[in-house]
Amino acid sequence: MEADAGKPRFGCLRAARCVVAVVVTVLIVAITLNTVKLILYLRSRQHATVVDLSVIRGLVYVRRVAATATHPPSLQFYLGVQVSGAADGLRYYASNMTACLFGENTPSLAERDAICCFHQGPVFTKAVEQQTRHYFLMEANTTRGGTTNSSTSNFDRLYRKGGSLDGVTLFLEGTFVAERRSRRYTASQDINFCESLIISDLETDEDELLDHRYDQPCAKGAKG
């Protein structure tokens, strides 16, 4: 009778050990899976944070806007920035973009010395998709109220019909994001310099110029 009475206790002990073993196994599998997911996430994040940019054809277009009774004459600028080497299946976003154009003799990279500056707010804007290309398109308007002689002279030069300006540098900073399957990999506050650009009159026939122009890549850097 005593031996029979002990059997249920040993049975319960074996069952408890089995339950503990199953729980430990499940925990080990869960930890392993989470570790693998974390490694894959960090690796994918590392590769996705760098968003390289280039200026389409190395050109910035400008259009003259005539004066009205309430507004002085102004220039309307159009800038297209392309994601270089865009990966299949990725969508690209940008926020807090500031893009300023500077001439060759600009005394500093301050906005007051720029030919023109483009601004985009904190809301993420999705890049325009055209086949396999992704673009960020920006517009800006400026008047002849520059604080330096160089910015004023650049305005006068561009306001003339057919006016153009070469040797222009674009300073561009912002937060750029690549997204795959609703998971975002956020880049740091990237700073880009795009050199040897041309500002060209939008109304001028530039077919010959376009045939000899290539996308101008932007280099990562720090604001001086």
MDTraj code that builds the backbone (N, CA, C; nanometers):
import mdtraj as md
import numpy as np

residues = "MET GLU ALA ASP ALA GLY LYS PRO ARG PHE GLY CYS LEU ARG ALA ALA ARG CYS VAL VAL ALA VAL VAL VAL THR VAL LEU ILE VAL ALA ILE THR LEU ASN THR VAL LYS LEU ILE LEU TYR LEU ARG SER ARG GLN HIS ALA THR VAL VAL ASP LEU SER VAL ILE ARG GLY LEU VAL TYR VAL ARG ARG VAL ALA ALA THR ALA THR HIS PRO PRO SER LEU GLN PHE TYR LEU GLY VAL GLN VAL SER GLY ALA ALA ASP GLY LEU ARG TYR TYR ALA SER ASN MET THR ALA CYS LEU PHE GLY GLU ASN THR PRO SER LEU ALA GLU ARG ASP ALA ILE CYS CYS PHE HIS GLN GLY PRO VAL PHE THR LYS ALA VAL GLU GLN GLN THR ARG HIS TYR PHE LEU MET GLU ALA ASN THR THR ARG GLY GLY THR THR ASN SER SER THR SER ASN PHE ASP ARG LEU TYR ARG LYS GLY GLY SER LEU ASP GLY VAL THR LEU PHE LEU GLU GLY THR PHE VAL ALA GLU ARG ARG SER ARG ARG TYR THR ALA SER GLN ASP ILE ASN PHE CYS GLU SER LEU ILE ILE SER ASP LEU GLU THR ASP GLU ASP GLU LEU LEU ASP HIS ARG TYR ASP GLN PRO CYS ALA LYS GLY ALA LYS GLY".split()
xyz = np.array([
    [0.0813, -0.1208, 0.0000],
    [0.0000, 0.0000, 0.0000],
    [0.0854, 0.1267, 0.0000],
    [0.1953, 0.1251, 0.0761],
    [0.2798, 0.2451, 0.0810],
    [0.3451, 0.2705, -0.0536],
    [0.3853, 0.1567, -0.1213],
    [0.4472, 0.1748, -0.2527],
    [0.3475, 0.2298, -0.3503],
    [0.2232, 0.1807, -0.3444],
    [0.1204, 0.2317, -0.4337],
    [0.0894, 0.3771, -0.4056],
    [0.0946, 0.4134, -0.2769],
    [0.0643, 0.5526, -0.2414],
    [0.1699, 0.6479, -0.2946],
    [0.2945, 0.5986, -0.3120],
    [0.4014, 0.6870, -0.3595],
    [0.4008, 0.7074, -0.5088],
    [0.3332, 0.6200, -0.5823],
    [0.3358, 0.6304, -0.7274],
    [0.2797, 0.7620, -0.7806],
    [0.1655, 0.8094, -0.7286],
    [0.1131, 0.9371, -0.7800],
    [0.2101, 1.0523, -0.7595],
    [0.2833, 1.0471, -0.6446],
    [0.3769, 1.1569, -0.6200],
    [0.4894, 1.1573, -0.7232],
    [0.5424, 1.0364, -0.7550],
    [0.6472, 1.0293, -0.8571],
    [0.5942, 1.0676, -0.9947],
    [0.4704, 1.0341, -1.0212],
    [0.4096, 1.0715, -1.1486],
    [0.3957, 1.2222, -1.1616],
    [0.3538, 1.2861, -1.0550],
    [0.3423, 1.4328, -1.0561],
    [0.4784, 1.4985, -1.0724],
    [0.5813, 1.4394, -1.0116],
    [0.7157, 1.4946, -1.0213],
    [0.7670, 1.4873, -1.1641],
    [0.7442, 1.3710, -1.2286],
    [0.7871, 1.3577, -1.3676],
    [0.7118, 1.4564, -1.4592],
    [0.5837, 1.4725, -1.4335],
    [0.5050, 1.5663, -1.5136],
    [0.5537, 1.7098, -1.4962],
    [0.5877, 1.7459, -1.3716],
    [0.6377, 1.8805, -1.3450],
    [0.7698, 1.9041, -1.4155],
    [0.8564, 1.8002, -1.4144],
    [0.9856, 1.8128, -1.4832],
    [0.9654, 1.8317, -1.6337],
    [0.8698, 1.7593, -1.6894],
    [0.8418, 1.7740, -1.8329],
    [0.7929, 1.9140, -1.8665],
    [0.7053, 1.9677, -1.7798],
    [0.6539, 2.1028, -1.8019],
    [0.7667, 2.2044, -1.7957],
    [0.8569, 2.1897, -1.6964],
    [0.9703, 2.2815, -1.6835],
    [1.0600, 2.2725, -1.8058],
    [1.0852, 2.1498, -1.8524],
    [1.1706, 2.1315, -1.9696],
    [1.1106, 2.1984, -2.0927],
    [0.9786, 2.1843, -2.1092],
    [0.9114, 2.2466, -2.2232],
    [0.9210, 2.3984, -2.2148],
    [0.8988, 2.4531, -2.0954],
    [0.9049, 2.5992, -2.0773],
    [1.0444, 2.6517, -2.1071],
    [1.1473, 2.5826, -2.0574],
    [1.2849, 2.6244, -2.0815],
    [1.3173, 2.6193, -2.2306],
    [1.2717, 2.5122, -2.2968],
    [1.2954, 2.4997, -2.4413],
    [1.2303, 2.6146, -2.5177],
    [1.1053, 2.6452, -2.4813],
    [1.0346, 2.7552, -2.5472],
    [1.1068, 2.8873, -2.5248],
    [1.1547, 2.9099, -2.4027],
    [1.2272, 3.0336, -2.3730],
    [1.3564, 3.0428, -2.4541],
    [1.4295, 2.9303, -2.4648],
    [1.5538, 2.9304, -2.5418],
    [1.5263, 2.9617, -2.6876],
    [1.4219, 2.8984, -2.7442],
    [1.3863, 2.9230, -2.8842],
    [1.3461, 3.0683, -2.9046],
    [1.2647, 3.1235, -2.8103],
    [1.2191, 3.2625, -2.8219],
    [1.3361, 3.3597, -2.8158],
    [1.4286, 3.3359, -2.7224],
    [1.5447, 3.4239, -2.7091],
    [1.6314, 3.4173, -2.8336],
    [1.6508, 3.2953, -2.8863],
    [1.7313, 3.2785, -3.0073],
    [1.6701, 3.3518, -3.1260],
    [1.5366, 3.3370, -3.1431],
    [1.4689, 3.4037, -3.2533],
    [1.4779, 3.5545, -3.2412],
    [1.4572, 3.6059, -3.1195],
    [1.4654, 3.7514, -3.0996],
    [1.6060, 3.8027, -3.1243],
    [1.7061, 3.7232, -3.0859],
    [1.8447, 3.7641, -3.1103],
    [1.8750, 3.7695, -3.2591],
    [1.8271, 3.6666, -3.3320],
    [1.8473, 3.6642, -3.4767],
    [1.7765, 3.7828, -3.5419],
    [1.6524, 3.8112, -3.4992],
    [1.5784, 3.9245, -3.5539],
    [1.6516, 4.0555, -3.5278],
    [1.7059, 4.0700, -3.4062],
    [1.7768, 4.1926, -3.3711],
    [1.9016, 4.2096, -3.4571],
    [1.9777, 4.1000, -3.4783],
    [2.0980, 4.1071, -3.5609],
    [2.0624, 4.1445, -3.7039],
    [1.9576, 4.0788, -3.7586],
    [1.9149, 4.1101, -3.8946],
    [1.8670, 4.2534, -3.9056],
    [1.7945, 4.3018, -3.8020],
    [1.7450, 4.4394, -3.8036],
    [1.8604, 4.5384, -3.8025],
    [1.9609, 4.5120, -3.7147],
    [2.0732, 4.6039, -3.7055],
    [2.1541, 4.6037, -3.8336],
    [2.1693, 4.4855, -3.8952],
    [2.2430, 4.4794, -4.0205],
    [2.1690, 4.5523, -4.1313],
    [2.0390, 4.5297, -4.1396],
    [1.9607, 4.5971, -4.2429],
    [1.9560, 4.7466, -4.2185],
    [1.9498, 4.7856, -4.0915],
    [1.9502, 4.9290, -4.0590],
    [2.0827, 4.9922, -4.0983],
    [2.1921, 4.9175, -4.0733],
    [2.3237, 4.9701, -4.1055],
    [2.3374, 4.9957, -4.2545],
    [2.2814, 4.9068, -4.3358],
    [2.2941, 4.9210, -4.4801],
    [2.1927, 5.0191, -4.5384],
    [2.0847, 5.0462, -4.4649],
    [1.9778, 5.1275, -4.5218],
    [1.9859, 5.2738, -4.4807],
    [2.0720, 5.3066, -4.3840],
    [2.0706, 5.4429, -4.3333],
    [2.1340, 5.5432, -4.4303],
    [2.2244, 5.4987, -4.5145],
    [2.2905, 5.5898, -4.6070],
    [2.2047, 5.6055, -4.7325],
    [2.1531, 5.7255, -4.7529],
    [2.0741, 5.7565, -4.8721],
    [2.1567, 5.8538, -4.9562],
    [2.2141, 5.8038, -5.0641],
    [2.2964, 5.8872, -5.1511],
    [2.2078, 5.9649, -5.2478],
    [2.2468, 6.0893, -5.2734],
    [2.1661, 6.1789, -5.3558],
    [2.2467, 6.2348, -5.4719],
    [2.1759, 6.2782, -5.5738],
    [2.2385, 6.3485, -5.6858],
    [2.1384, 6.4483, -5.7422],
    [2.1894, 6.5543, -5.8026],
    [2.1040, 6.6550, -5.8654],
    [2.0800, 6.6129, -6.0107],
    [1.9541, 6.6067, -6.0489],
    [1.9176, 6.5588, -6.1819],
    [1.9828, 6.6460, -6.2882],
    [2.0625, 6.5820, -6.3719],
    [2.1346, 6.6498, -6.4808],
    [2.2259, 6.7622, -6.4323],
    [2.2428, 6.7744, -6.3028],
    [2.3250, 6.8830, -6.2503],
    [2.2666, 7.0196, -6.2771],
    [2.1335, 7.0258, -6.2977],
    [2.0680, 7.1512, -6.3364],
    [1.9650, 7.1949, -6.2329],
    [1.9589, 7.3239, -6.2118],
    [1.8524, 7.3872, -6.1341],
    [1.7858, 7.4874, -6.2279],
    [1.6543, 7.4803, -6.2402],
    [1.5842, 7.5683, -6.3343],
    [1.5282, 7.6909, -6.2626],
    [1.5236, 7.8012, -6.3362],
    [1.4725, 7.9255, -6.2804],
    [1.3764, 7.9896, -6.3805],
    [1.2740, 8.0521, -6.3288],
    [1.1752, 8.1213, -6.4134],
    [1.1540, 8.2618, -6.3599],
    [1.1515, 8.3598, -6.4494],
    [1.1303, 8.4989, -6.4097],
    [0.9822, 8.5223, -6.3804],
    [0.9549, 8.5929, -6.2709],
    [0.8183, 8.6301, -6.2355],
    [0.8108, 8.7823, -6.2355],
    [0.7282, 8.8364, -6.3218],
    [0.7198, 8.9815, -6.3368],
    [0.6602, 9.0470, -6.2125],
    [0.6943, 9.1732, -6.1957],
    [0.6422, 9.2497, -6.0812],
    [0.4942, 9.2782, -6.0996],
    [0.4254, 9.2911, -5.9874],
    [0.2843, 9.3304, -5.9873],
    [0.2689, 9.4543, -5.8990],
    [0.1476, 9.5009, -5.8843],
    [0.1242, 9.6200, -5.8020],
    [0.1592, 9.5958, -5.6562],
    [0.1539, 9.4709, -5.6145],
    [0.1786, 9.4392, -5.4723],
    [0.3051, 9.3573, -5.4486],
    [0.3673, 9.3046, -5.5550],
    [0.4852, 9.2200, -5.5372],
    [0.5976, 9.2641, -5.6308],
    [0.7214, 9.2654, -5.5821],
    [0.8355, 9.3022, -5.6663],
    [0.8698, 9.1867, -5.7609],
    [0.9539, 9.2109, -5.8600],
    [0.9965, 9.1016, -5.9472],
    [1.0668, 8.9928, -5.8656],
    [1.0513, 8.8697, -5.9094],
    [1.1095, 8.7581, -5.8342],
    [1.1541, 8.6476, -5.9282],
    [1.2233, 8.5521, -5.8718],
    [1.2688, 8.4338, -5.9447],
    [1.2111, 8.3089, -5.8789],
    [1.1575, 8.2190, -5.9608],
    [1.1043, 8.0923, -5.9123],
    [1.2035, 7.9826, -5.9491],
    [1.2540, 7.9106, -5.8475],
    [1.3533, 7.8061, -5.8689],
    [1.2899, 7.6677, -5.8575],
    [1.3407, 7.5750, -5.9383],
    [1.2915, 7.4368, -5.9384],
    [1.4110, 7.3425, -5.9259],
    [1.4082, 7.2597, -5.8229],
    [1.5195, 7.1695, -5.7930],
    [1.4699, 7.0255, -5.7875],
    [1.5408, 6.9364, -5.8558],
    [1.5102, 6.7939, -5.8502],
    [1.6297, 6.7169, -5.7981],
    [1.6116, 6.6462, -5.6864],
    [1.7181, 6.5654, -5.6262],
    [1.6785, 6.4187, -5.6351],
    [1.7680, 6.3381, -5.6872],
    [1.7394, 6.1970, -5.7097],
    [1.8113, 6.1088, -5.6087],
    [1.7454, 6.0000, -5.5666],
    [1.8110, 5.8997, -5.4830],
    [1.9002, 5.8154, -5.5741],
    [2.0299, 5.8178, -5.5495],
    [2.1246, 5.7436, -5.6329],
    [2.1267, 5.5968, -5.5923],
    [2.1203, 5.5084, -5.6902],
    [2.1259, 5.3654, -5.6614],
    [2.0106, 5.3171, -5.5769],
    [1.8892, 5.3667, -5.6051],
    [1.7722, 5.3255, -5.5277],
    [1.7519, 5.1746, -5.5382],
    [1.7262, 5.1105, -5.4244],
    [1.7097, 4.9653, -5.4205],
    [1.5656, 4.9271, -5.4525],
    [1.5489, 4.8108, -5.5155],
    [1.4150, 4.7617, -5.5483],
    [1.3361, 4.7350, -5.4206],
    [1.2089, 4.7711, -5.4234],
    [1.1217, 4.7439, -5.3095],
    [1.1296, 4.8439, -5.1968],
    [1.2117, 4.9467, -5.2126],
    [1.2241, 5.0489, -5.1084],
    [1.1493, 5.1747, -5.1487],
    [1.0896, 5.2385, -5.0489],
    [1.0310, 5.3712, -5.0676],
    [1.1144, 5.4695, -4.9870],
    [1.1243, 5.5922, -5.0364],
    [1.2122, 5.6915, -4.9741],
    [1.1313, 5.8128, -4.9287],
    [1.1708, 5.8660, -4.8128],
    [1.1041, 5.9816, -4.7544],
    [1.2094, 6.0812, -4.7066],
    [1.1671, 6.2059, -4.6917],
    [1.2572, 6.3093, -4.6394],
    [1.1771, 6.4080, -4.5556],
    [1.2434, 6.4651, -4.4574],
    [1.1807, 6.5702, -4.3763],
    [1.2880, 6.6695, -4.3334],
    [1.2409, 6.7877, -4.2940],
    [1.3312, 6.8936, -4.2451],
    [1.4447, 6.9227, -4.3437],
    [1.4110, 6.9247, -4.4720],
    [1.5126, 6.9542, -4.5723],
    [1.5351, 7.1046, -4.5856],
    [1.6614, 7.1427, -4.5889],
    [1.7019, 7.2788, -4.6241],
    [1.8051, 7.2680, -4.7350],
    [1.7769, 7.3292, -4.8476],
    [1.8672, 7.3232, -4.9624],
    [1.8958, 7.4653, -5.0085],
    [2.0228, 7.5049, -5.0078],
    [2.0621, 7.6404, -5.0462],
    [2.1623, 7.6364, -5.1598],
    [2.1447, 7.7297, -5.2546],
    [2.2342, 7.7427, -5.3692],
    [2.3323, 7.8572, -5.3449],
    [2.4612, 7.8314, -5.3723],
    [2.5641, 7.9323, -5.3500],
    [2.6489, 7.9486, -5.4754],
    [2.6797, 8.0741, -5.5070],
    [2.7667, 8.1030, -5.6195],
    [2.9129, 8.0818, -5.5849],
    [2.9994, 8.1009, -5.6853],
    [3.1426, 8.0757, -5.6660],
    [3.2060, 8.1718, -5.5660],
    [3.1590, 8.2958, -5.5618],
    [3.2223, 8.3967, -5.4763],
    [3.1423, 8.4240, -5.3492],
    [3.0671, 8.3250, -5.3044],
    [2.9864, 8.3430, -5.1836],
    [3.0766, 8.3513, -5.0604],
    [3.0594, 8.4531, -4.9764],
    [3.1473, 8.4689, -4.8606],
    [3.1278, 8.3629, -4.7528],
    [3.0079, 8.3021, -4.7452],
    [2.9834, 8.2020, -4.6414],
    [2.8685, 8.1115, -4.6845],
    [2.8423, 8.0090, -4.6035],
    [2.7309, 7.9182, -4.6298],
    [2.6072, 7.9564, -4.5497],
    [2.6027, 8.0803, -4.5039],
    [2.4838, 8.1287, -4.4343],
    [2.3722, 8.1542, -4.5356],
    [2.2486, 8.1352, -4.4919],
    [2.1354, 8.1518, -4.5833],
    [2.1280, 8.2930, -4.6400],
    [2.1741, 8.3913, -4.5635],
    [2.1660, 8.5300, -4.6104],
    [2.2547, 8.5527, -4.7330],
    [2.3556, 8.4656, -4.7534],
    [2.4464, 8.4799, -4.8672],
    [2.4098, 8.3876, -4.9834],
    [2.3013, 8.3130, -4.9694],
    [2.2626, 8.2159, -5.0728],
    [2.1903, 8.2845, -5.1884],
    [2.2008, 8.2231, -5.3062],
    [2.1229, 8.2697, -5.4205],
    [1.9755, 8.2432, -5.3953],
    [1.9483, 8.1263, -5.3387],
    [1.8105, 8.0869, -5.3081],
    [1.8144, 7.9703, -5.2109],
    [1.7129, 7.9569, -5.1267],
    [1.7028, 7.8441, -5.0342],
    [1.5650, 7.7787, -5.0452],
    [1.5644, 7.6464, -5.0390],
    [1.4419, 7.5674, -5.0387],
    [1.4230, 7.5115, -4.8978],
    [1.2985, 7.5100, -4.8521],
    [1.2698, 7.4585, -4.7186],
    [1.1530, 7.3610, -4.7238],
    [1.1689, 7.2507, -4.6529],
    [1.0615, 7.1532, -4.6399],
    [1.0464, 7.1192, -4.4930],
    [0.9225, 7.1162, -4.4433],
    [0.8953, 7.1059, -4.3011],
    [0.9181, 6.9679, -4.2413],
    [0.8741, 6.9503, -4.1143],
    [0.8999, 6.8257, -4.0407],
    [0.8160, 6.7069, -4.0864],
    [0.7115, 6.7307, -4.1648],
    [0.6286, 6.6199, -4.2118],
    [0.7036, 6.5445, -4.3218],
    [0.7074, 6.4115, -4.3095],
    [0.7798, 6.3309, -4.4088],
    [0.7104, 6.3391, -4.5442],
    [0.7896, 6.3680, -4.6476],
    [0.7417, 6.3746, -4.7850],
    [0.7964, 6.2549, -4.8615],
    [0.7084, 6.1833, -4.9301],
    [0.7512, 6.0659, -5.0063],
    [0.8120, 6.1083, -5.1388],
    [0.9213, 6.0435, -5.1768],
    [0.9848, 6.0721, -5.3047],
    [0.8930, 6.0313, -5.4194],
    [0.8929, 6.1109, -5.5243],
    [0.8152, 6.0794, -5.6437],
    [0.8813, 5.9602, -5.7138],
    [0.8019, 5.8587, -5.7472],
    [0.8539, 5.7398, -5.8136],
    [0.8215, 5.7443, -5.9626],
    [0.9233, 5.7239, -6.0447],
    [0.9062, 5.7171, -6.1897],
    [0.9908, 5.6018, -6.2400],
    [0.9225, 5.4921, -6.2710],
    [0.9896, 5.3662, -6.3063],
    [1.0790, 5.3243, -6.1904],
    [1.2090, 5.3195, -6.2113],
    [1.2993, 5.2762, -6.1033],
    [1.3663, 5.3935, -6.0331],
    [1.3230, 5.5154, -6.0636],
    [1.3868, 5.6325, -6.0048],
    [1.2976, 5.6966, -5.8977],
    [1.3659, 5.7612, -5.8027],
    [1.2959, 5.8271, -5.6927],
    [1.3486, 5.9702, -5.6817],
    [1.2557, 6.0672, -5.6807],
    [1.2948, 6.2087, -5.6821],
    [1.2310, 6.2841, -5.5657],
    [1.3054, 6.3809, -5.5154],
    [1.2503, 6.4830, -5.4269],
    [1.2486, 6.6128, -5.5071],
    [1.1306, 6.6710, -5.5248],
    [1.1152, 6.7918, -5.6049],
    [1.0828, 6.9091, -5.5131],
    [1.1513, 7.0206, -5.5332],
    [1.1329, 7.1366, -5.4468],
    [1.1225, 7.2641, -5.5301],
    [1.0483, 7.3599, -5.4771],
    [1.0343, 7.4909, -5.5407],
    [1.0597, 7.5999, -5.4373],
    [1.1091, 7.7129, -5.4857],
    [1.1321, 7.8270, -5.3967],
    [1.1270, 7.9554, -5.4777],
    [1.0923, 8.0626, -5.4098],
    [1.0817, 8.1934, -5.4735],
    [1.1685, 8.2923, -5.3977],
    [1.2390, 8.3784, -5.4721],
    [1.3219, 8.4792, -5.4069],
    [1.3114, 8.6118, -5.4812],
    [1.3281, 8.7190, -5.4085],
    [1.3240, 8.8535, -5.4678],
    [1.4635, 8.9157, -5.4627],
    [1.4747, 9.0345, -5.5189],
    [1.6051, 9.1020, -5.5264],
    [1.6338, 9.1781, -5.3967],
    [1.6280, 9.1096, -5.2869],
    [1.6533, 9.1761, -5.1597],
    [1.7716, 9.1192, -5.0881],
    [1.8703, 9.0720, -5.1632],
    [1.9864, 9.0082, -5.1032],
    [2.0630, 9.1015, -5.0117],
    [2.1278, 9.0423, -4.9121],
    [2.2034, 9.1236, -4.8165],
    [2.3490, 9.1401, -4.8582],
    [2.3900, 9.0731, -4.9672],
    [2.5284, 9.0872, -5.0134],
    [2.5280, 9.1280, -5.1598],
    [2.6384, 9.1872, -5.2034],
    [2.6506, 9.2276, -5.3432],
    [2.6445, 9.1077, -5.4371],
    [2.7020, 8.9940, -5.3926],
    [2.7047, 8.8760, -5.4783],
    [2.5640, 8.8219, -5.5015],
    [2.4817, 8.8167, -5.3975],
    [2.3457, 8.7647, -5.4157],
    [2.2629, 8.8584, -5.5028],
    [2.2840, 8.9883, -5.4886],
    [2.2120, 9.0852, -5.5718],
    [2.2539, 9.0748, -5.7179],
    [2.3831, 9.0643, -5.7432],
    [2.4311, 9.0535, -5.8805],
    [2.3871, 8.9222, -5.9442],
    [2.3816, 8.8143, -5.8658],
    [2.3335, 8.6863, -5.9185],
    [2.1864, 8.6945, -5.9570],
    [2.1083, 8.7655, -5.8768],
    [1.9666, 8.7833, -5.9092],
    [1.9533, 8.8577, -6.0421],
    [2.0274, 8.9672, -6.0562],
    [2.0192, 9.0460, -6.1800],
    [2.0603, 8.9625, -6.3015],
    [2.1626, 8.8829, -6.2852],
    [2.2106, 8.7998, -6.3963],
    [2.1068, 8.6957, -6.4357],
    [2.0433, 8.6346, -6.3383],
    [1.9449, 8.5302, -6.3676],
    [1.8121, 8.5875, -6.4155],
    [1.7845, 8.7117, -6.3794],
    [1.6560, 8.7703, -6.4182],
    [1.6544, 8.8097, -6.5656],
    [1.7710, 8.8251, -6.6239],
    [1.7769, 8.8543, -6.7666],
    [1.7280, 8.7337, -6.8459],
    [1.6654, 8.7581, -6.9591],
    [1.6180, 8.6490, -7.0441],
    [1.7353, 8.5642, -7.0905],
    [1.7222, 8.4345, -7.0706],
    [1.8307, 8.3445, -7.1073],
    [1.9439, 8.3433, -7.0075],
    [1.9260, 8.4108, -6.8949],
    [2.0325, 8.4166, -6.7952],
    [2.0604, 8.2806, -6.7330],
    [2.1872, 8.2567, -6.7048],
    [2.2268, 8.1308, -6.6418],
    [2.3457, 8.1570, -6.5505],
    [2.3759, 8.0585, -6.4686],
    [2.4854, 8.0715, -6.3731],
    [2.5469, 7.9332, -6.3543],
    [2.6795, 7.9240, -6.3738],
    [2.7442, 7.7941, -6.3536],
    [2.8368, 7.7994, -6.2336],
    [2.8973, 7.6854, -6.2023],
    [2.9845, 7.6775, -6.0856],
    [2.9087, 7.6914, -5.9555],
    [2.7822, 7.6530, -5.9553],
    [2.6973, 7.6677, -5.8367],
    [2.7106, 7.5445, -5.7475],
    [2.7081, 7.5668, -5.6163],
    [2.7131, 7.4576, -5.5183],
    [2.5822, 7.4533, -5.4402],
    [2.5295, 7.3317, -5.4240],
    [2.4081, 7.3116, -5.3452],
    [2.4459, 7.2521, -5.2106],
    [2.4053, 7.3187, -5.1033],
    [2.4186, 7.2650, -4.9680],
    [2.2820, 7.2112, -4.9273],
    [2.2751, 7.0827, -4.8952],
    [2.1474, 7.0171, -4.8665],
    [2.1591, 6.9343, -4.7398],
    [2.0716, 6.9617, -4.6446],
    [2.0678, 6.8795, -4.5241],
    [1.9244, 6.8417, -4.4931],
    [1.9086, 6.7282, -4.4232],
    [1.7751, 6.6819, -4.3895],
    [1.7806, 6.5405, -4.3357],
    [1.6654, 6.4881, -4.2989],
    [1.6539, 6.3502, -4.2532],
    [1.5942, 6.2675, -4.3656],
    [1.6656, 6.1626, -4.4060],
    [1.6230, 6.0800, -4.5182],
    [1.5966, 5.9377, -4.4703],
    [1.4886, 5.8802, -4.5197],
    [1.4403, 5.7510, -4.4703],
    [1.4171, 5.6559, -4.5858],
    [1.4606, 5.5299, -4.5693],
    [1.4286, 5.4229, -4.6636],
    [1.3350, 5.3258, -4.5929],
    [1.2270, 5.2889, -4.6574],
    [1.1252, 5.2050, -4.5943],
    [1.0999, 5.0799, -4.6775],
    [1.0957, 4.9652, -4.6096],
    [1.0599, 4.8395, -4.6735],
    [0.9574, 4.7676, -4.5854],
    [0.8416, 4.7365, -4.6433],
    [0.7370, 4.6625, -4.5719],
    [0.7009, 4.7298, -4.4396],
    [0.6768, 4.8587, -4.4471],
    [0.6306, 4.9382, -4.3331],
    [0.7322, 4.9483, -4.2201],
    [0.8550, 4.9101, -4.2428],
    [0.9583, 4.9274, -4.1403],
    [1.0526, 5.0359, -4.1870],
    [1.0699, 5.1401, -4.1078],
    [1.1522, 5.2540, -4.1486],
    [1.2914, 5.2459, -4.0877],
    [1.3891, 5.2775, -4.1704],
    [1.5269, 5.2860, -4.1255],
    [1.5690, 5.4310, -4.1404],
    [1.5792, 5.5007, -4.0313],
    [1.5983, 5.6449, -4.0365],
    [1.7455, 5.6818, -4.0406],
    [1.7812, 5.7602, -4.1388],
    [1.9187, 5.8096, -4.1474],
    [1.9370, 5.9234, -4.0475],
    [2.0617, 5.9499, -4.0170],
    [2.0913, 6.0641, -3.9330],
    [2.0699, 6.1920, -4.0143],
    [2.0920, 6.3045, -3.9504],
    [2.0764, 6.4326, -4.0197],
    [2.1868, 6.4464, -4.1228],
    [2.1577, 6.4021, -4.2450],
    [2.2590, 6.3997, -4.3500],
    [2.2884, 6.5396, -4.4032],
    [2.4156, 6.5647, -4.4318],
    [2.4592, 6.6893, -4.4930],
    [2.5257, 6.6551, -4.6260],
    [2.4784, 6.7173, -4.7324],
    [2.5271, 6.6869, -4.8662],
    [2.5744, 6.8140, -4.9365],
    [2.6840, 6.8000, -5.0125],
    [2.7325, 6.9081, -5.0967],
    [2.7319, 6.8604, -5.2415],
    [2.6641, 6.9358, -5.3278],
    [2.6561, 6.9013, -5.4699],
    [2.7173, 7.0166, -5.5476],
    [2.8295, 6.9903, -5.6135],
    [2.9061, 7.0967, -5.6777],
    [2.8897, 7.0948, -5.8296],
    [2.9419, 7.2005, -5.8920],
    [2.9454, 7.2143, -6.0388],
    [2.8064, 7.2092, -6.1011],
    [2.7105, 7.2743, -6.0362],
    [2.5747, 7.2795, -6.0893],
    [2.5575, 7.4011, -6.1797],
    [2.4533, 7.3974, -6.2604],
    [2.4181, 7.5100, -6.3470],
    [2.2742, 7.5515, -6.3184],
    [2.2548, 7.6811, -6.2979],
    [2.1193, 7.7356, -6.2896],
    [2.0840, 7.7860, -6.4290],
    [1.9755, 7.7352, -6.4854],
    [1.9416, 7.7649, -6.6245],
    [1.7997, 7.8172, -6.6355],
    [1.7797, 7.9076, -6.7307],
    [1.6487, 7.9647, -6.7582],
    [1.5537, 7.8541, -6.8057],
    [1.4391, 7.8434, -6.7409],
    [1.3420, 7.7392, -6.7749],
    [1.2872, 7.7555, -6.9160],
    [1.2868, 7.8784, -6.9653],
    [1.2281, 7.9054, -7.0967],
    [1.3277, 7.8904, -7.2112],
    [1.4518, 7.8607, -7.1788],
    [1.5541, 7.8457, -7.2817],
    [1.5580, 7.7021, -7.3312],
    [1.5749, 7.6834, -7.4599],
    [1.5872, 7.5496, -7.5177],
    [1.7225, 7.4919, -7.4780],
    [1.7196, 7.3902, -7.3912],
    [1.8445, 7.3355, -7.3395],
    [1.8707, 7.1942, -7.3895],
    [1.8149, 7.1569, -7.5058],
    [1.8315, 7.0198, -7.5547],
    [1.9783, 6.9834, -7.5698],
    [2.0558, 7.0730, -7.6291],
    [2.1983, 7.0442, -7.6490],
    [2.2710, 7.0331, -7.5162],
    [2.2346, 7.1202, -7.4210],
    [2.2971, 7.1154, -7.2894],
    [2.2635, 6.9843, -7.2188],
    [2.1366, 6.9422, -7.2252],
    [2.0943, 6.8202, -7.1583],
    [2.1656, 6.6979, -7.2132],
    [2.1945, 6.6995, -7.3420],
    [2.2623, 6.5853, -7.4034],
    [2.4016, 6.5643, -7.3476],
    [2.4606, 6.6667, -7.2886],
    [2.5973, 6.6571, -7.2394],
    [2.6048, 6.6713, -7.0869],
    [2.4907, 6.6625, -7.0208],
    [2.4891, 6.6744, -6.8758],
    [2.4500, 6.5420, -6.8120],
    [2.5134, 6.5119, -6.7005],
    [2.4835, 6.3899, -6.6263],
    [2.4394, 6.4269, -6.4853],
    [2.3721, 6.3336, -6.4192],
    [2.3343, 6.3572, -6.2798],
    [2.4594, 6.3872, -6.1993],
    [2.4509, 6.4927, -6.1194],
    [2.5676, 6.5363, -6.0411],
    [2.5582, 6.4804, -5.8991],
    [2.6475, 6.3871, -5.8622],
    [2.6388, 6.3267, -5.7290],
    [2.6717, 6.4242, -5.6173],
    [2.6128, 6.4012, -5.5028],
    [2.6370, 6.4845, -5.3858],
    [2.7290, 6.4088, -5.2896],
    [2.8202, 6.4805, -5.2286],
    [2.9123, 6.4208, -5.1327],
    [2.8658, 6.4513, -4.9912],
    [2.8848, 6.3549, -4.9006],
    [2.8534, 6.3773, -4.7599],
    [2.9607, 6.4655, -4.6985],
    [2.9203, 6.5506, -4.6079],
    [3.0173, 6.6396, -4.5465],
    [2.9617, 6.7060, -4.4233],
    [3.0307, 6.8058, -4.3773],
    [2.9902, 6.8850, -4.2612],
    [2.9847, 7.0300, -4.3025],
    [2.8921, 7.1018, -4.2456],
    [2.8767, 7.2425, -4.2789],
    [2.9922, 7.3221, -4.2219],
    [3.0581, 7.3965, -4.3118],
    [3.1739, 7.4737, -4.2677],
    [3.1358, 7.6106, -4.2192],
])
top = md.Topology()
chain = top.add_chain()
for i, resn in enumerate(residues, 1):
    res = top.add_residue(resn, chain, resSeq=i)
    for name in ("N", "CA", "C"):
        top.add_atom(name, md.element.get_by_symbol(name[0]), res)
traj = md.Trajectory(xyz[None], top)
